[in-house]
Amino acid sequence: MYRVWNFVTNYSLLLIFGAGIALVWANTDAPSYHHFLEYPLWFNDLLGSDASAWMAHYGPNFGLDAIGDVTRVLTVHYLVNDVLMAFFFAIAAKEVWEAVILREGSLRGKKAATPLIATLGGMLGPIAVYIGMAYFVFGSDTYDAVARGWAIPTATDIAFSYLVGRIVFGAGHPAVRFLLLLAIADDAAGLIILAVFYPTGNLAPMMLGWAIAAALGVYLLFNWLPRRLDRGNQLRPVSTFVREKLSFWPYLAAGCISWWAFQESGLHPALGLLPIVPTLPHADRAFGLFCEAETYLTDLLNHTEHLLKHPVEIILFFFGLLNAGVEFGAIGAPTWLVMAGLLLGKPAGILLFGWVAAVPMRLGLPAGMRVLDLFVVGCVAAIGFTVSLFVASVAFDAGPIQDAAKMGALFSFAAVLIAMVAGKLTGVQRQNS
């Protein structure tokens, strides 16, 4: 098995470090923490949140009475969550794209059927628990206030879950691969949910035409056309020139246009690079997420991912810093709903739907994996953290409900201990190779 430990631990530790600083900061000096979050970097008409709304909420805190005739303000929070996190989602989209499009992609064919069906259960289970508890346990008033957060517990933090899965099952256990497929599929569904159910403003779908045009243009001019001109020439001079001299720059320019189009369309701009990812030239094979062996693939798609690796690790540190700063007094009904959705709904949904796929539907499980292992996989997948925090930040406006929901995402780390106990009780046999 390819060495992945360093990448995942670096990713995890930086994110945890940022989140830890945020928790301490918010609970010792909350005013300065929120002052840092909403610090205005640039008043402009191009990118950022609504300037008039920002002035109404935060202007006096910065001693501002007027900002002139501008429509947007780029804050520290917007820069990280809406601009820089686009690179994180681009990496996630790259893995999903390869898993679907490549001939040996992990989400193609019968081998992906059971993980995909289990993924469906891992999303419907948390939704049912979240919505059901909100209405029947906390009452209609609470339900009305928190219903919009139904997608928060559907998320699976792909890196943390993979890390814990290796600890519980061992690096060589087939359940680890199953878990990774499930997490990739979960990410794909999560991207769709963010785009469809959580717009950032009034929808203007016609603006997406700019994103489509940018994607088509860069694909035709810098991917398809060079290969077309090189037909019959094994030296591939045009493609080599484009690859070596222009590299990823045309795609970055197209990405900027696509990002702006998403912002203007009302869809979350952090998803703005998704149309560009499939346009990059890619190899006909992939080793899988986090695999160091992919450093030996020199296609532009993998090369771009390698360039983004360390910047994204730093971005995730700041994401944790800017989103995990929740005061402990914020714990409330959304906290317990998110935790219940993740810690109860995830394992139950993955076990039920995985069993249906493997036994009644006769799709089977990977050799060496038991039905009981599905429950343990579900416990590991209950770590929502990164994406749950992100969804909470877009599902609710800043305030007590958002803070309480974020606390539930942070507390989902309890799944680590639950998964370890579940592994012991179900007799998981660790396989290290």
Secondary structure, 3 states (H helix, E strand, C coil): CCCCHHHHHHHHHHHHHHHHHHHHHHHHCHHHHHHHHCCEEEEECCCCEEHHHHHHHHHHHHCCCCCCCCCEEEEHHHHHHHHHHHHHHHHHHHHHHHHHHCCCCCCCCHHHHHHHHHHHHHHHHHHHHHHHHHHHCCCHHHHHHHHHHCCHHHCCCHHHHHHHHHHHHCCCCHHHHHHHHHHHHHHHHHHHHHHHHCCCCCCCHHHHHHHHHHHHHHHHHHHHHHHHHCCCCCCCHHHHHHHHHHCCHHHHHHHHHHHHHHHHHCCCHHHCCCCCHHHCCCCCCCCCCCCHHHHHCCCHHHHHHHHHHHHHHHHHHHHHHHHCCCCHHHCCHHHHHHHHHHHHHHHHHHHHHHHHHHCCCCCCCCCCCCHHHHHHHHHHCCCCHHHHHHHHHHHCCCCHHHHHHHHHHHHCCHHHHHHHHHHHHCCCCCCCC
